[in-house]
């Protein structure tokens, strides 16, 4: 329990500092833009809270990275359909290990921002964690994880 509290505190500090650093960077922007010219908001990921890969590679033919990609895409699609922007799904398929996926977005973001965050997170996980039995992505707008059992 104590370890969970410490990890939660570290995550909060990283996100809090990241938000304030990113907001400070925004203060340097040219404020003379008209509303029609305002920039598209971007999703900023806290440096230490990006992608975490499980250290273990899967050694069997399944799941393939394309299957992991499919699972993460389907999970993202399901998350934005839910009222609370949160979904846990198990993906058992014939002759494959069970994969569990969880995706969630903060309630104050739009469906479009949620979808973009989850899509970007899935890409970062796939790029950073090929053939891993699990990975996590944490951003200020969303979280995504999968595990192979």
N, C-alpha and C positions, 0 to 999 in steps of 0.2 A: 504494500500500500504506500509506503514511504517513497519508493522509487517512482511510482506513478505520479505522486504529488510533485516530486522534483522534476520529472519530465514535463509535466503540465506547466510548471512554473517557467522552465526554460523555454518551452514553446511560446508561452505568453510573452515573455521578455523579447524573444526574437521577433515575433510578429509586431509587438508594440514598438520596438525600436525601428523596425523596417518601415512601418507606417509613418512614423515621425520623420525618418530620414527621407522617405519618398515625398512626404508633404513639404519638407524643407526644400527639396530639389524643385518642387513645383512653384515655389515662391520666386524663383529666378526667371520664370517664363514671362514673356511679353504679355502684359495684361490689356493691351490695346485691341485684342481680337474682338470682332463682333460675334454675337451668339451664333450666327450662321457659319462662322469660320472656326468655331470651337473644335479642338482636337477630339478625336475618338478616344474614349477612356481606354487605358490599357490595364491589364491585370498584372500586378507586380508581385513577384514571388520573393519572400524573405530568403536571403542568401543561404542561411543554415537550415531552412525549413523546406527546401525543394524536394529532391528525390532521395529516397533511402531504399537501397536494394538489399534483399536477403542475400547472404553470402553463399548460399547453396545453389548450385546449378541443377536443373533437372537433367537426368541422364537417359531417360526413355525417349522414344520417338514422339510421344505425346506428353505434354502439350507442346505444340510448335509455337513459334513466335506469332504465326498468323492466327492461331487459335486464341492466344492471349490478346492479340489486337481485336479480334472479333468480340471476345468477352468484354473488353474495356469499352468498345464502341456501343455494344448493347446495353451495358451498365449505364453509360452516359445518357443514352436515349431514354432509359427507364427513369433515371433520376429526375430529369426535367419534367416528366409526366406526373410526378408525385406532388402532393400538396406541400409537404414539408421539405422538398428538395433533398430527400435522403432515401437510399434504397440499399438493401443487402440482398444479394442474389447468389444462389449456388448453381453452378453450371455442370451438372453431370451429363456426360454424353457416353454413348456406348464405346467401350474400349479406351476410355480416357480417364485420367485421374479427375477427382472432383476439384473444381476451382471455385473459390468463394471470392466474391467481389463486393466492395462497399464503396459507394460514392455519395457525396453530400456537398451541398452548396449552402452558403450562409443565406438566411432568409431575406436579407436586404438587397439581394442582387436580382436583376431581371433574368428571365429564362434564357435570353440570348447570351448574357454574360456568364451564366451558369454553364451553358452548353459549350461556350468557347473555352472557359477555364478547364472543364473536364476533358475536352478534346486536346488542348495544349498539354494537360497533365498526362494523358495517355501517351502522347507522342514522346514526351520527355522520359516517361517510365520505359517505354520500348527502346529508346535510344540509349539510355543509361544502364538498363538492366536486362540485356539479352539473355535468354535461357535461364532466368532466375526463378526459383520457386515462389517468390513473393516480392512485392515492391510497394512502396507508398509514395504518394505525391501530396504535399501540403502547400497550399497557397492561401492568401488572405480571403479569397472568394470561394475556394472549394478544397475538398480532400478526396483522394481516390486511393484505393488499395486493392490488391488481389493476393491470394495465397493458393498454392496448389497442395492438395492433401493426398 
